[in-house]
Amino acid sequence: MATITNRQDFTTYCLKRLGFPVIEINVDPDQVQDRIDDAIQYWQDYHFDGLQKVYWIHYVTQDDINNQYLDATQATDQSNNQIKIELAGITRIFPLTDSQATINMFDLRYQLRLNELYDFTSASYINYNLTQQHLRSLEIQFTGEVPIRFQRHMQRLYIDWGWGNYEAPVGTVVVAEAYAVINPEIYNLVWNDRWLKEYATALIKRTWGNNLSKFEGLQLPGGVTLNGSKIYNEAVSEIERLEREMENNYGAPLEWFMN
């Protein structure tokens, strides 16, 4: 079997698994596409391959300061800025331009670098590293991390800091560690995922059985009797099996992120 790389071939594959063209599948084309979309959404939500870790880089603008949030609908792929991505969750942010940019000779960090690391070829970095860790621990204890809030369906990253002042002036670089949804229309190898093919087929089969159940017991020419309930119940069993398989074998490991 050739590798499936697009929606049309994926649709044909699912229908063939159900018996098409030998058997007429009593499902409207729109219903088929809706079930495929449902399968992809479930796969993206729960499969460990449905999300990818990304780093969204954003430069704070005056509009961001006025809104007091970052618009994540403008997030793009790291490798191609023309490709939009949908963020499913954000774990933390790394502000790259902050008060450290104004470090001067009276700053403790400057003095540490000047006196502890004056010669990289012979000076030991152990004491410097331990001191930096100590300073970072004090910073976390007395200042803390910048609180953030993100909701997937709003696609807005709220950062609770001083918008427009020394913390976040225009031009501040914000790097957000996030998880982005894998879009099969861009990354076409998704269409060949074994679990996704089986799950989409089962969803279409359930719709098929549901459609036929409206004519339960109707006898066709030749003595054939429609039995939509049997098809429906078989599909429900297959869906439950596949969802258990997803939970036990393919579910992404739990990790805290703002969603």
N, C-alpha and C positions, 0 to 999 in steps of 0.2 A: 504494500500500500504506500502510495506517495505521501510525503509530508504535507499536511494541511496548513496553508499559510494565509487564508482569507476567509471571510464570512460566508461567501457563496459556497465554497467547497465544504466548509464546516456544516452548513445547513443541509447540503446534499448527503453528507456522511450520516448525519443524525437520522434523516428520513430513511436512508437505506438500511440502517440498523433496525428500523421498525418494520421493514418489509417492502418499502417503495422500490421500484414501481410494480412489483408483483401484487402487492396489496395496496388498496386505496387508503391513504391516511386522511381521515376526515378532520383535518385541522386547517384553518385558514392561514395563508402565508403570514399575515400580520400576527396571528397567534404564535406561530413558529418563531418569528423574530423576537416577540416579547419574552418567550420562554428562554431563548438564547441570552437575551439581555439579563434576565433574572439569574441564569446560571453564572454568567460572567461576574455579576455583582456579588453573588455569594462567594465565588472563587476569590475575588479581590478582597473581600472582608475577612476571610478565614484561612486561605492557603498561604503557606510561608513564601511561596513564589508570587503572591498577588501584590506585594508591596516591595519597594526598594528604599534603602536609606539614601537620602540625598542631603546636600548642603545648599540651602537657598541663600544666595547672596543678594542683599538689597541695600541701596543707598537711600538714606532718609531724605525725603523731599519736604518742601513746605506744605504740600497737601497732606502728607503723613502727619506732620505736626498739628495741622488744623484738625484732622480727623482723630488723632491720637490712637491710631492703629495702622498696621501695615496690611495692604490689600494683597492677599495671597493668590488671588485670581490671576495676577500678573506673573506668577512663578513660572520659570521656564526650565527646560532640561539643561543639565550642566554641559553636555556635549554639543547641544544645538539650541541656541537662544531663540530659534524660531518655533520650537515645539513647546506648547503649553503643557504643564503637568498639574494634576490635582493632588493637593496635599491631604493625607488622611490623618496626620497627627504631627505634632512638634514636641520634641523632648526638651530642648534647651536652646539658648542663643549664646553667641559669642560676639560681643561688641568689640570690634577691632580698633576703633579709634575712640579712646576715652581719656580720662585725666592723665593716664600714664604717658600720653604723647607730649605732655608739657613738663616732663621730668627735667630737673636742673641739678646743679652741682651740690646743692644742699640736701637733695633727696637721699634717703637711706639706700635705695636701690642703686643709685649712681655711685655712692661711696663703696658699696659692696663690690660692684663690678671693677671699680678703679683699684681697690686695694686687694681684693681676693683673686681677681682674674687678670692681673697685670701682665702675665706671661702664660699663654695657653699651652706652651710646650712643656712647662715644668710645674706650674701652680696647680694645686689640687682643687677640684670642683666640688668635693664632698661637703665641706663646710658651707660653701655658697649655696649648694642645693638644699641642704638641711635648713639653712636660714630662710631661703625662699619659701620652702614648705611651711615653715613656722609663720612667716608673714601672711601667707595665703590662708592659713588656719585662723589667724586673728581677723583677717578681712571677712571671712565667712561668718565668724562668730559675731562680730560687731556690726558688720554691714549687711551680710547675707547676699544671696543670689537675687537677681532682678526677677520679680514675679512676672509670669507670662500667662496668658489665657488664649486658647485657640479652640474653635469649634468648626468641625469639618464642613458642615452645611452652610456656615456663614463665610468661611474662607477669609477670616480676619484674624490677624495676630495682634492681640492687645498686650502692650508692654507697659508695666506700671513703673515708669521712671519719669524724670523731669523732661518732658517734651519741650524742645526748643532752647533749653539752657545748656549748661556745660556737659550734661549727661548725653543729650541727644540733639545737638544742633544739626542744621542742614548739612548733608554730606557724610554724616556718621555711617560707617559701614556696619551692617548687622548681618551676621551669618547664623542662620537657623538650622539646627540639626533636625531633620524631619523625615517622614516616611511618605513616599509618593505612590499613588496607584499605578499599577502596570496597565497601560492601555493597549489592548490587542490590535487596535487599528494602526498603532505605531510599531509595536513589537510583535510581529505577526507569528512568531513561534508559539505564542500562547494558544493559538487555535489548535495546535497539535497535542495539547496536554491531555493525557489519558483520562484523568479524573473528570476534567471539564467536559470531554466528549460524552462520557457515560452519564454525567449528571444532566446535561442539556437534553440528551435523548430521553431520560426518565421524565423530565418535566414536560416534554412534548407528548410523551405517552400518556401522562396523567391528564393533560388537556384533551387528548384524543378520547380517552375513556370517559371523561366528563361530558364531552360533546355527544357521544353515542348513548350515554345513560339516559338522555332525554327521550330516546326511542327504544327503551328497554323492552325486550320481548317482541319487537316488531319482526314479522316474518317476511323475508324477501323471496322473490321468485327462485324456485329450486329448493325451497325448504330451509334455507339458511336463516337463523335467528340471531338478531343483534344482541350482544352481551357486553355492553359498555362497562358494567360494574366489575367484571372480571379483569378487563384491561386496566381500569382505574385502580383496583386494589393491588394488582401486580406492580403498577408504577409507584404507588405509595410505599410498598415494601422496598422497592429498589432505591427510592429516594432516601428512606430511613437508613438503609444499609450504607449508602454513599456518604450520608452526613455523619454517621458514626465513624466511617473510615477517615473522613476529613478530620474529625475531632481527635482520633487516636493516632493517625499517621502523618497528617499533613498540616495540622494546625500550627500557626506561628507561635513561638514561645512567648509567654506573657512578658511584657515590658511596659513600664509606666511611661505614658506620653499624654500630652494634652490633646484631647479629641473633642 
